[in-house]
Amino acid sequence: MKNLECYKNIISLKAEHWHHSLYNKFYANYTLASQEMVKNAKKQVHFLVKELKLNKGATILDAPCGVGRHAKVLGNLGYNVTGLDINKECLRIARNKFKNKNVKYVQGNMSNLTKYKNSFDVVLNLFNSFGYFNTDKQNQKVLMQFSNSLRLDGRLVLNIPNRICLESRCPKIEWLEEDGLVVSEASQYNKKDKKITSQVTIIDTNSLKPRLLYFTRCQMRLYSKTEIVSLMKLAGLRDIMMYGNLFGESYNKYSKYPVYIGRKSK
């Protein structure tokens, strides 16, 4: 490790706002903007549009929107989308690669959406983007912000990890080598606070001098189906539907990344 050039993106769990810079330019392009994820986004949006039965011109908040891969597809279909993210690098990619006349990208924090009260027909929270904050109270506040941003009868879509499924796979260490990149991910689950801590390292070995492209250590609160449904109801959401994933497969207790859809009733 002495030969590594530099640490381009080091995030400490001691910093309350580590999620601000979870993605650097390299990692955002390597993951969120990859060909596979962009291709999957089209299929996932097709499922959402069919399930939600959206009216033409419906307003949608995608928070966090990442690089905008879902927002652009929705914009192409004629929906009015606000893509909100706290990460500057993700937004820069979104505005360059995933721009659309029906999509507006803004920098913001999903824990403070007061200016969007009663503004949207749909709020999307996709790709493991819930549970980042330090306490259960803070995470519940985010859910309330989503609900408050919806118009009456609007829908919230949550796509989050299934705790029951993931906790059985920890601790784990996974390695991947491709195109001269060595990628490692180590995960540890804490049963007491129900949080999973992950460490991701990516090293470029294409030259004689290995180069560290990305390193991060992040933490997320994991929820069971019972817990998340209860929180959604507390946030004023009813008629909650569950699916196994964003492709619309049936939900079961082994679904790794289920989808919850709730309707605002108050």
LOFIDREN-210871 format. One line per 10 residues: number of its first residue (from 0); for each residue x, y, z of N, C-alpha, C. Coordinates in nm, 3 decimals. Example, Ala and Ser with C-alpha at 12.3 -4.5 7.8 and 13.67 -1.06 7.14 Angstrom:
BEGIN
0 = 1.319 -0.569 0.780 1.230 -0.450 0.780 1.320 -0.330 0.780 ~ 1.285 -0.225 0.708 1.367 -0.106 0.714 1.290 0.003 0.787
***
This chain:
BEGIN
0 = 0.081 -0.120 0.000 0.000 0.000 0.000 0.086 0.127 0.000 ~ 0.216 0.116 0.024 0.302 0.233 0.027 0.312 0.300 -0.109 ~ 0.288 0.223 -0.216 0.302 0.280 -0.350 0.177 0.351 -0.400 ~ 0.070 0.349 -0.321 -0.053 0.412 -0.366 -0.034 0.563 -0.378 ~ -0.085 0.617 -0.487 -0.061 0.758 -0.520 -0.127 0.854 -0.423 ~ -0.258 0.834 -0.400 -0.327 0.926 -0.311 -0.464 0.871 -0.274 ~ -0.521 0.926 -0.170 -0.658 0.894 -0.131 -0.748 1.004 -0.187 ~ -0.823 0.969 -0.293 -0.904 1.070 -0.361 -1.038 1.093 -0.292 ~ -1.086 0.995 -0.219 -1.219 1.012 -0.159 -1.226 0.931 -0.031 ~ -1.186 0.989 0.081 -1.188 0.920 0.209 -1.297 0.981 0.295
10 = -1.389 0.897 0.342 -1.502 0.944 0.420 -1.499 0.877 0.556 ~ -1.507 0.956 0.661 -1.503 0.902 0.796 -1.643 0.895 0.855 ~ -1.671 0.787 0.925 -1.801 0.774 0.991 -1.815 0.875 1.105 ~ -1.705 0.934 1.147 -1.711 1.034 1.253 -1.774 1.164 1.202 ~ -1.768 1.185 1.072 -1.828 1.304 1.013 -1.976 1.277 0.990 ~ -2.063 1.362 1.046 -2.206 1.340 1.039 -2.258 1.342 0.895 ~ -2.191 1.418 0.809 -2.240 1.436 0.673 -2.153 1.363 0.572 ~ -2.109 1.242 0.605 -2.022 1.166 0.515 -2.089 1.138 0.382 ~ -2.223 1.128 0.381 -2.294 1.094 0.259 -2.289 1.205 0.154 ~ -2.246 1.326 0.193 -2.233 1.436 0.096 -2.138 1.398 -0.017
20 = -2.034 1.325 0.016 -1.932 1.295 -0.083 -1.912 1.144 -0.101 ~ -2.021 1.069 -0.085 -2.013 0.923 -0.099 -1.964 0.883 -0.237 ~ -2.000 0.962 -0.337 -1.956 0.934 -0.475 -1.860 1.042 -0.522 ~ -1.740 0.999 -0.565 -1.656 1.092 -0.638 -1.682 1.071 -0.787 ~ -1.614 1.146 -0.873 -1.641 1.139 -1.017 -1.619 0.998 -1.070 ~ -1.509 0.936 -1.031 -1.479 0.801 -1.080 -1.586 0.701 -1.036 ~ -1.619 0.701 -0.906 -1.710 0.600 -0.852 -1.853 0.618 -0.905 ~ -1.894 0.743 -0.924 -2.028 0.768 -0.979 -2.039 0.714 -1.121 ~ -1.936 0.737 -1.202 -1.936 0.686 -1.339 -1.923 0.534 -1.342 ~ -1.845 0.480 -1.250 -1.820 0.336 -1.245 -1.944 0.258 -1.203
30 = -2.028 0.319 -1.120 -2.146 0.250 -1.068 -2.275 0.307 -1.126 ~ -2.319 0.422 -1.078 -2.449 0.478 -1.113 -2.467 0.503 -1.262 ~ -2.359 0.546 -1.329 -2.368 0.580 -1.471 -2.318 0.469 -1.561 ~ -2.297 0.350 -1.506 -2.249 0.238 -1.587 -2.354 0.195 -1.688 ~ -2.312 0.132 -1.795 -2.404 0.088 -1.899 -2.512 -0.005 -1.843 ~ -2.473 -0.094 -1.754 -2.569 -0.189 -1.697 -2.678 -0.119 -1.617 ~ -2.637 -0.022 -1.534 -2.736 0.047 -1.451 -2.826 0.138 -1.534 ~ -2.771 0.200 -1.637 -2.852 0.284 -1.725 -2.953 0.199 -1.799 ~ -2.910 0.082 -1.845 -3.000 -0.011 -1.914 -3.110 -0.059 -1.820 ~ -3.074 -0.093 -1.697 -3.171 -0.139 -1.599 -3.272 -0.030 -1.564
40 = -3.226 0.096 -1.562 -3.314 0.208 -1.527 -3.434 0.216 -1.619 ~ -3.416 0.186 -1.747 -3.526 0.191 -1.843 -3.631 0.086 -1.808 ~ -3.587 -0.034 -1.772 -3.679 -0.140 -1.734 -3.749 -0.107 -1.602 ~ -3.674 -0.049 -1.509 -3.730 -0.016 -1.378 -3.835 0.094 -1.389 ~ -3.808 0.194 -1.472 -3.905 0.301 -1.493 -4.031 0.246 -1.559 ~ -4.014 0.154 -1.652 -4.130 0.092 -1.718 -4.221 0.027 -1.615 ~ -4.163 -0.045 -1.518 -4.242 -0.107 -1.412 -4.312 -0.001 -1.328 ~ -4.239 0.105 -1.289 -4.298 0.208 -1.203 -4.413 0.280 -1.271 ~ -4.395 0.316 -1.396 -4.500 0.387 -1.470 -4.625 0.299 -1.482 ~ -4.606 0.173 -1.509 -4.718 0.080 -1.521 -4.789 0.062 -1.388
50 = -4.713 0.049 -1.280 -4.772 0.026 -1.149 -4.841 0.150 -1.094 ~ -4.780 0.267 -1.114 -4.833 0.391 -1.057 -4.947 0.450 -1.140 ~ -4.957 0.407 -1.266 -5.063 0.459 -1.356 -5.064 0.612 -1.357 ~ -4.950 0.669 -1.386 -4.934 0.814 -1.380 -5.006 0.885 -1.493 ~ -5.067 0.998 -1.460 -5.128 1.082 -1.561 -5.020 1.157 -1.637 ~ -5.050 1.193 -1.760 -4.954 1.268 -1.841 -4.923 1.401 -1.773 ~ -4.796 1.435 -1.765 -4.755 1.559 -1.701 -4.744 1.553 -1.551 ~ -4.750 1.433 -1.493 -4.738 1.418 -1.347 -4.605 1.472 -1.299 ~ -4.604 1.523 -1.176 -4.483 1.579 -1.116 -4.417 1.475 -1.027 ~ -4.285 1.461 -1.041 -4.211 1.356 -0.970 -4.087 1.414 -0.904
60 = -4.064 1.378 -0.778 -3.939 1.411 -0.709 -3.856 1.285 -0.700 ~ -3.737 1.288 -0.754 -3.642 1.177 -0.745 -3.533 1.218 -0.648 ~ -3.537 1.163 -0.525 -3.448 1.209 -0.419 -3.395 1.093 -0.336 ~ -3.265 1.071 -0.337 -3.165 1.138 -0.419 -3.166 1.082 -0.562 ~ -3.134 1.167 -0.656 -3.142 1.126 -0.797 -3.012 1.067 -0.850 ~ -2.902 1.077 -0.772 -2.775 1.027 -0.822 -2.735 1.099 -0.949 ~ -2.702 1.024 -1.052 -2.661 1.084 -1.180 -2.780 1.110 -1.272 ~ -2.902 1.077 -1.226 -3.021 1.108 -1.303 -3.064 1.004 -1.404 ~ -3.019 0.880 -1.387 -3.050 0.779 -1.489 -3.200 0.747 -1.494 ~ -3.269 0.749 -1.379 -3.414 0.728 -1.379 -3.487 0.856 -1.420
70 = -3.437 0.969 -1.374 -3.502 1.098 -1.403 -3.509 1.123 -1.553 ~ -3.402 1.093 -1.624 -3.401 1.117 -1.768 -3.504 1.032 -1.839 ~ -3.515 0.905 -1.803 -3.612 0.817 -1.867 -3.754 0.868 -1.841 ~ -3.780 0.911 -1.719 -3.911 0.966 -1.685 -3.937 1.094 -1.764 ~ -3.834 1.178 -1.779 -3.848 1.299 -1.858 -3.879 1.269 -2.003 ~ -3.816 1.165 -2.057 -3.840 1.124 -2.195 -3.986 1.084 -2.217 ~ -4.050 1.036 -2.110 -4.189 0.993 -2.118 -4.288 1.108 -2.097 ~ -4.235 1.228 -2.074 -4.320 1.345 -2.062 -4.357 1.386 -1.921 ~ -4.298 1.321 -1.820 -4.326 1.359 -1.682 -4.234 1.474 -1.640 ~ -4.281 1.556 -1.547 -4.203 1.669 -1.497 -4.128 1.627 -1.371
80 = -3.996 1.620 -1.382 -3.914 1.560 -1.277 -3.820 1.661 -1.213 ~ -3.815 1.659 -1.081 -3.713 1.731 -1.005 -3.617 1.627 -0.949 ~ -3.493 1.632 -0.995 -3.390 1.541 -0.945 -3.309 1.612 -0.839 ~ -3.319 1.566 -0.716 -3.252 1.631 -0.603 -3.142 1.541 -0.548 ~ -3.024 1.597 -0.528 -2.914 1.521 -0.469 -2.822 1.616 -0.395 ~ -2.754 1.565 -0.294 -2.664 1.647 -0.215 -2.522 1.647 -0.272 ~ -2.496 1.550 -0.361 -2.361 1.529 -0.412 -2.334 1.608 -0.540 ~ -2.237 1.695 -0.536 -2.206 1.782 -0.650 -2.157 1.703 -0.771 ~ -2.077 1.600 -0.749 -2.023 1.523 -0.860 -2.134 1.449 -0.934 ~ -2.229 1.393 -0.859 -2.342 1.325 -0.922 -2.424 1.422 -1.005
90 = -2.449 1.540 -0.951 -2.528 1.639 -1.023 -2.456 1.689 -1.148 ~ -2.325 1.699 -1.139 -2.247 1.743 -1.256 -2.262 1.641 -1.370 ~ -2.255 1.514 -1.336 -2.273 1.408 -1.437 -2.417 1.411 -1.490 ~ -2.513 1.429 -1.401 -2.654 1.432 -1.442 -2.680 1.542 -1.543 ~ -2.626 1.659 -1.516 -2.650 1.774 -1.605 -2.578 1.761 -1.738 ~ -2.471 1.682 -1.741 -2.396 1.664 -1.866 -2.444 1.544 -1.947 ~ -2.469 1.432 -1.879 -2.500 1.308 -1.950 -2.648 1.269 -1.950 ~ -2.724 1.320 -1.854 -2.862 1.277 -1.839 -2.959 1.396 -1.837 ~ -2.926 1.499 -1.909 -3.013 1.617 -1.913 -3.135 1.589 -2.000 ~ -3.243 1.660 -1.968 -3.369 1.645 -2.040 -3.451 1.771 -2.014
100 = -3.526 1.814 -2.113 -3.603 1.938 -2.099 -3.709 1.930 -1.991 ~ -3.751 1.809 -1.956 -3.854 1.791 -1.853 -3.796 1.764 -1.714 ~ -3.663 1.767 -1.704 -3.597 1.736 -1.577 -3.516 1.855 -1.527 ~ -3.535 1.886 -1.400 -3.458 1.993 -1.334 -3.376 1.929 -1.223 ~ -3.243 1.948 -1.229 -3.155 1.894 -1.125 -3.117 2.004 -1.027 ~ -3.135 1.974 -0.898 -3.105 2.073 -0.794 -3.026 2.007 -0.682 ~ -2.940 2.086 -0.619 -2.867 2.034 -0.504 -2.950 2.060 -0.379 ~ -2.965 1.958 -0.297 -3.044 1.972 -0.176 -3.033 1.849 -0.088 ~ -3.085 1.862 0.033 -3.080 1.755 0.132 -3.219 1.698 0.151 ~ -3.234 1.568 0.134 -3.366 1.507 0.142 -3.424 1.510 0.283
110 = -3.345 1.552 0.382 -3.398 1.566 0.517 -3.464 1.702 0.538 ~ -3.457 1.788 0.436 -3.520 1.920 0.445 -3.586 1.953 0.311 ~ -3.713 1.916 0.299 -3.788 1.937 0.175 -3.908 2.030 0.198 ~ -3.898 2.117 0.296 -4.011 2.201 0.334 -4.061 2.289 0.219 ~ -3.973 2.332 0.131 -4.017 2.419 0.022 -4.096 2.343 -0.084 ~ -4.098 2.210 -0.075 -4.172 2.129 -0.171 -4.303 2.074 -0.114 ~ -4.352 2.132 -0.008 -4.472 2.080 0.058 -4.590 2.070 -0.040 ~ -4.653 1.953 -0.043 -4.770 1.926 -0.128 -4.743 1.956 -0.276 ~ -4.624 1.924 -0.325 -4.585 1.963 -0.461 -4.586 1.850 -0.563 ~ -4.578 1.723 -0.519 -4.553 1.615 -0.614 -4.660 1.507 -0.613
120 = -4.677 1.447 -0.729 -4.766 1.331 -0.741 -4.694 1.203 -0.697 ~ -4.561 1.202 -0.714 -4.480 1.085 -0.679 -4.347 1.132 -0.621 ~ -4.302 1.064 -0.516 -4.166 1.081 -0.464 -4.096 0.946 -0.476 ~ -3.979 0.947 -0.540 -3.900 0.825 -0.557 -3.777 0.831 -0.467 ~ -3.754 0.724 -0.393 -3.631 0.708 -0.315 -3.578 0.569 -0.349 ~ -3.484 0.566 -0.444 -3.442 0.440 -0.505 -3.296 0.405 -0.473 ~ -3.262 0.281 -0.496 -3.123 0.234 -0.492 -3.057 0.253 -0.355 ~ -3.120 0.196 -0.252 -3.057 0.191 -0.118 -3.024 0.330 -0.063 ~ -3.118 0.421 -0.070 -3.090 0.560 -0.033 -3.164 0.605 0.092 ~ -3.209 0.511 0.174 -3.278 0.545 0.298 -3.207 0.477 0.415
130 = -3.192 0.551 0.525 -3.127 0.495 0.644 -2.985 0.545 0.664 ~ -2.947 0.652 0.591 -2.810 0.704 0.598 -2.781 0.786 0.724 ~ -2.886 0.835 0.791 -2.862 0.929 0.900 -2.833 0.856 1.031 ~ -2.780 0.928 1.128 -2.723 0.866 1.247 -2.825 0.800 1.339 ~ -2.946 0.856 1.347 -3.044 0.805 1.442 -3.173 0.765 1.371 ~ -3.251 0.679 1.437 -3.381 0.639 1.383 -3.472 0.760 1.370 ~ -3.462 0.853 1.464 -3.545 0.973 1.461 -3.515 1.056 1.336 ~ -3.387 1.068 1.301 -3.350 1.144 1.181 -3.399 1.075 1.054 ~ -3.388 0.943 1.051 -3.435 0.868 0.934 -3.587 0.878 0.920 ~ -3.658 0.874 1.033 -3.803 0.888 1.028 -3.843 1.028 0.979
140 = -3.762 1.128 1.016 -3.789 1.264 0.970 -3.781 1.272 0.817 ~ -3.685 1.199 0.759 -3.673 1.197 0.613 -3.800 1.141 0.551 ~ -3.853 1.033 0.609 -3.975 0.973 0.558 -4.092 1.071 0.568 ~ -4.097 1.149 0.676 -4.202 1.250 0.691 -4.186 1.361 0.587 ~ -4.061 1.396 0.556 -4.037 1.497 0.453 -4.087 1.450 0.317 ~ -4.063 1.323 0.286 -4.114 1.266 0.162 -4.266 1.276 0.157 ~ -4.332 1.234 0.265 -4.477 1.235 0.271 -4.533 1.377 0.258 ~ -4.472 1.471 0.329 -4.517 1.610 0.324 -4.502 1.672 0.186 ~ -4.410 1.618 0.107 -4.386 1.671 -0.028 -4.491 1.623 -0.128 ~ -4.568 1.522 -0.088 -4.670 1.465 -0.176 -4.801 1.541 -0.168
150 = -4.870 1.546 -0.280 -5.008 1.592 -0.281 -5.095 1.479 -0.223 ~ -5.218 1.511 -0.184 -5.309 1.410 -0.135 -5.328 1.302 -0.242 ~ -5.317 1.177 -0.202 -5.325 1.060 -0.290 -5.198 1.039 -0.373 ~ -5.094 1.119 -0.347 -4.966 1.096 -0.413 -4.900 0.971 -0.358 ~ -4.805 0.918 -0.431 -4.739 0.793 -0.390 -4.591 0.810 -0.360 ~ -4.547 0.742 -0.256 -4.404 0.732 -0.223 -4.355 0.595 -0.262 ~ -4.240 0.590 -0.332 -4.178 0.464 -0.371 -4.044 0.452 -0.300 ~ -4.032 0.351 -0.215 -3.907 0.324 -0.143 -3.846 0.193 -0.195 ~ -3.718 0.199 -0.231 -3.646 0.081 -0.278 -3.523 0.065 -0.188 ~ -3.535 -0.022 -0.086 -3.432 -0.031 0.017 -3.393 -0.176 0.045
160 = -3.277 -0.196 0.109 -3.235 -0.333 0.141 -3.328 -0.399 0.242 ~ -3.338 -0.530 0.235 -3.417 -0.610 0.328 -3.324 -0.658 0.440 ~ -3.345 -0.607 0.560 -3.256 -0.640 0.670 -3.250 -0.790 0.696 ~ -3.364 -0.857 0.696 -3.369 -0.999 0.727 -3.281 -1.078 0.631 ~ -3.278 -1.034 0.507 -3.199 -1.104 0.406 -3.051 -1.072 0.417 ~ -3.018 -0.943 0.435 -2.878 -0.901 0.432 -2.801 -0.936 0.559 ~ -2.869 -0.934 0.674 -2.795 -0.958 0.798 -2.740 -1.101 0.804 ~ -2.805 -1.193 0.732 -2.759 -1.332 0.731 -2.633 -1.350 0.647 ~ -2.599 -1.247 0.565 -2.483 -1.257 0.476 -2.361 -1.184 0.532 ~ -2.374 -1.126 0.651 -2.263 -1.053 0.711 -2.205 -1.131 0.828
170 = -2.074 -1.118 0.857 -1.978 -1.035 0.781 -1.939 -1.101 0.648 ~ -1.893 -1.019 0.557 -1.852 -1.071 0.427 -1.742 -0.984 0.368 ~ -1.660 -1.046 0.284 -1.559 -0.974 0.208 -1.566 -1.025 0.065 ~ -1.584 -0.935 -0.030 -1.594 -0.973 -0.170 -1.486 -0.902 -0.251 ~ -1.430 -0.976 -0.347 -1.326 -0.922 -0.435 -1.368 -0.937 -0.580 ~ -1.331 -0.839 -0.661 -1.359 -0.843 -0.803 -1.241 -0.783 -0.878 ~ -1.197 -0.850 -0.982 -1.090 -0.797 -1.067 -1.140 -0.790 -1.210 ~ -1.134 -0.670 -1.270 -1.176 -0.653 -1.408 -1.108 -0.531 -1.468 ~ -1.060 -0.546 -1.591 -0.998 -0.436 -1.666 -0.889 -0.365 -1.586 ~ -0.813 -0.442 -1.511 -0.704 -0.383 -1.435 -0.744 -0.317 -1.305
180 = -0.871 -0.329 -1.268 -0.919 -0.272 -1.141 -0.940 -0.384 -1.040 ~ -0.897 -0.360 -0.919 -0.921 -0.452 -0.809 -1.021 -0.385 -0.715 ~ -1.138 -0.448 -0.701 -1.245 -0.391 -0.619 -1.272 -0.482 -0.500 ~ -1.270 -0.427 -0.381 -1.301 -0.505 -0.262 -1.411 -0.435 -0.182 ~ -1.499 -0.517 -0.126 -1.605 -0.463 -0.040 -1.617 -0.552 0.084 ~ -1.603 -0.490 0.199 -1.616 -0.562 0.326 -1.735 -0.505 0.402 ~ -1.820 -0.593 0.458 -1.939 -0.549 0.528 -1.950 -0.616 0.663 ~ -2.000 -0.541 0.761 -2.019 -0.592 0.897 -2.152 -0.541 0.949 ~ -2.234 -0.631 1.006 -2.365 -0.592 1.057 -2.365 -0.591 1.210 ~ -2.423 -0.485 1.268 -2.432 -0.472 1.413 -2.577 -0.497 1.454
190 = -2.604 -0.608 1.519 -2.740 -0.643 1.556 -2.801 -0.547 1.657 ~ -2.716 -0.480 1.735 -2.767 -0.392 1.839 -2.833 -0.268 1.779 ~ -2.764 -0.200 1.688 -2.821 -0.078 1.630 -2.879 -0.101 1.490 ~ -2.871 -0.228 1.442 -2.927 -0.266 1.313 -2.866 -0.187 1.197 ~ -2.737 -0.162 1.209 -2.668 -0.088 1.105 -2.562 -0.175 1.038 ~ -2.548 -0.158 0.907 -2.445 -0.228 0.833 -2.337 -0.126 0.796 ~ -2.213 -0.163 0.821 -2.099 -0.079 0.785 -2.025 -0.143 0.670 ~ -2.004 -0.068 0.564 -1.936 -0.121 0.445 -1.813 -0.039 0.412 ~ -1.710 -0.107 0.366 -1.587 -0.041 0.322 -1.557 -0.085 0.180 ~ -1.544 0.011 0.091 -1.518 -0.017 -0.050 -1.383 0.041 -0.090
200 = -1.303 -0.039 -0.156 -1.172 0.004 -0.205 -1.157 -0.035 -0.352 ~ -1.112 0.060 -0.434 -1.087 0.031 -0.576 -0.947 0.077 -0.612 ~ -0.867 -0.017 -0.662 -0.727 0.011 -0.697 -0.705 -0.014 -0.845 ~ -0.638 0.078 -0.911 -0.603 0.065 -1.052 -0.464 0.002 -1.060 ~ -0.456 -0.117 -1.120 -0.328 -0.188 -1.131 -0.278 -0.193 -1.275 ~ -0.324 -0.103 -1.359 -0.286 -0.103 -1.500 -0.143 -0.057 -1.524 ~ -0.081 0.003 -1.426 0.058 0.048 -1.440 0.144 -0.016 -1.331 ~ 0.274 0.005 -1.339 0.365 -0.052 -1.240 0.343 0.008 -1.102 ~ 0.286 0.126 -1.099 0.260 0.194 -0.972 0.110 0.193 -0.944 ~ 0.062 0.102 -0.860 -0.082 0.094 -0.832 -0.136 0.228 -0.781
210 = -0.260 0.256 -0.818 -0.318 0.385 -0.784 -0.455 0.363 -0.719 ~ -0.475 0.424 -0.603 -0.602 0.413 -0.533 -0.702 0.511 -0.595 ~ -0.806 0.458 -0.657 -0.906 0.543 -0.721 -1.019 0.581 -0.627 ~ -1.049 0.493 -0.532 -1.164 0.520 -0.445 -1.153 0.442 -0.316 ~ -1.187 0.509 -0.206 -1.195 0.442 -0.077 -1.302 0.511 0.006 ~ -1.394 0.433 0.060 -1.495 0.492 0.147 -1.538 0.392 0.253 ~ -1.585 0.443 0.361 -1.641 0.362 0.468 -1.773 0.427 0.507 ~ -1.883 0.356 0.483 -2.014 0.417 0.504 -2.103 0.326 0.588 ~ -2.213 0.384 0.634 -2.300 0.313 0.727 -2.447 0.337 0.692 ~ -2.529 0.232 0.708 -2.672 0.244 0.677 -2.754 0.164 0.776
220 = -2.864 0.222 0.820 -2.959 0.152 0.906 -3.045 0.061 0.818 ~ -3.052 -0.066 0.853 -3.132 -0.161 0.777 -3.268 -0.182 0.845 ~ -3.372 -0.200 0.764 -3.507 -0.215 0.815 -3.569 -0.346 0.766 ~ -3.653 -0.404 0.850 -3.732 -0.519 0.811 -3.861 -0.469 0.746 ~ -3.935 -0.559 0.684 -4.063 -0.522 0.623 -4.157 -0.463 0.729 ~ -4.166 -0.526 0.844 -4.256 -0.480 0.950 -4.221 -0.339 0.993 ~ -4.091 -0.312 1.009 -4.047 -0.180 1.055 -4.078 -0.072 0.952 ~ -4.046 -0.096 0.825 -4.063 0.009 0.725 -4.210 0.035 0.698 ~ -4.293 -0.068 0.699 -4.437 -0.049 0.680 -4.494 0.033 0.795 ~ -4.448 0.005 0.917 -4.494 0.081 1.033 -4.455 0.228 1.022
230 = -4.331 0.255 0.979 -4.285 0.393 0.963 -4.363 0.465 0.854 ~ -4.394 0.396 0.746 -4.470 0.458 0.638 -4.610 0.495 0.686 ~ -4.671 0.411 0.766 -4.804 0.440 0.819 -4.799 0.560 0.914 ~ -4.694 0.569 0.994 -4.678 0.684 1.084 -4.663 0.814 1.004 ~ -4.611 0.801 0.882 -4.592 0.919 0.796 -4.717 0.951 0.715 ~ -4.828 0.882 0.743 -4.953 0.911 0.676 -4.972 0.842 0.544 ~ -4.902 0.730 0.524 -4.911 0.655 0.398 -4.994 0.529 0.419 ~ -5.081 0.501 0.323 -5.170 0.386 0.333 -5.165 0.305 0.203 ~ -5.245 0.197 0.198 -5.253 0.110 0.080 -5.114 0.068 0.034 ~ -5.033 0.024 0.127 -4.892 -0.007 0.098 -4.880 -0.139 0.022
240 = -4.814 -0.129 -0.093 -4.788 -0.246 -0.178 -4.640 -0.280 -0.170 ~ -4.608 -0.409 -0.188 -4.469 -0.454 -0.181 -4.434 -0.538 -0.303 ~ -4.313 -0.517 -0.353 -4.261 -0.595 -0.465 -4.119 -0.640 -0.430 ~ -4.074 -0.746 -0.496 -3.943 -0.801 -0.466 -3.828 -0.714 -0.510 ~ -3.850 -0.635 -0.615 -3.744 -0.547 -0.667 -3.806 -0.446 -0.763 ~ -3.722 -0.364 -0.824 -3.768 -0.259 -0.914 -3.807 -0.311 -1.052 ~ -3.799 -0.441 -1.071 -3.845 -0.501 -1.196 -3.986 -0.558 -1.181 ~ -4.043 -0.544 -1.061 -4.180 -0.586 -1.039 -4.199 -0.730 -0.999 ~ -4.092 -0.799 -0.961 -4.106 -0.939 -0.918 -4.178 -0.946 -0.783 ~ -4.239 -1.058 -0.755 -4.316 -1.075 -0.631 -4.226 -1.067 -0.509
250 = -4.280 -1.011 -0.402 -4.204 -0.998 -0.277 -4.205 -1.130 -0.199 ~ -4.092 -1.164 -0.139 -4.087 -1.270 -0.039 -3.978 -1.232 0.062 ~ -3.968 -1.308 0.169 -3.876 -1.270 0.276 -3.729 -1.275 0.233 ~ -3.700 -1.337 0.118 -3.564 -1.343 0.069 -3.533 -1.235 -0.035 ~ -3.629 -1.149 -0.063 -3.606 -1.039 -0.157 -3.498 -0.947 -0.100 ~ -3.391 -0.925 -0.175 -3.278 -0.848 -0.124 -3.307 -0.697 -0.120 ~ -3.370 -0.646 -0.227 -3.393 -0.502 -0.236 -3.539 -0.475 -0.275 ~ -3.631 -0.497 -0.181 -3.773 -0.482 -0.212 -3.815 -0.338 -0.237 ~ -3.935 -0.324 -0.293 -3.994 -0.194 -0.322 -4.124 -0.181 -0.243 ~ -4.140 -0.067 -0.174 -4.261 -0.038 -0.100 -4.327 0.085 -0.162
260 = -4.456 0.077 -0.190 -4.529 0.189 -0.249 -4.647 0.222 -0.158 ~ -4.650 0.345 -0.108 -4.758 0.389 -0.020 -4.826 0.514 -0.072 ~ -4.955 0.526 -0.041 -5.035 0.640 -0.087 -5.061 0.737 0.030 ~ -5.041 0.866 0.004 -5.062 0.967 0.108 -5.212 0.984 0.131 ~ -5.252 0.968 0.257 -5.395 0.976 0.289 -5.431 1.093 0.379 ~ -5.327 1.168 0.422 -5.358 1.283 0.509 -5.248 1.386 0.499
***
